[in-house]
């Protein structure tokens, strides 16, 4: 397991917003998000590489364009 984008706090782990976004678009390629304004897109690109999936990187770019 890769811990990038995972925040450990008070004995438990929680995904950052960016890691959670990537998990969702990795698992569900046509997932709809109501609001992506709080995503730090600069954090997403390096995190996307841990999935080793070119389609995920393409989908990420589309979501980023949609959010702007």
MOBEL-V623385 format. One record per backbone hydrogen bond with DSSP energy under -1.0 kcal/mol. CO is the residue of the C=O (numbers start at 1). NH is the residue of the N-H. If there is no record, write none. Layout:
co: [CO/CO]
nh: [NH/NH]
This chain:
co: [3/5/7/9/12/14/16/17/18/19/20/21/22/23/24/28/36/39/40/41/43/44/47/48/53/54/55/56/57/58/59/60/61/62/63]
nh: [6/16/14/12/9/7/20/21/22/23/24/25/26/27/28/31/39/41/43/45/47/48/50/51/57/58/59/60/61/62/63/64/65/66/67]
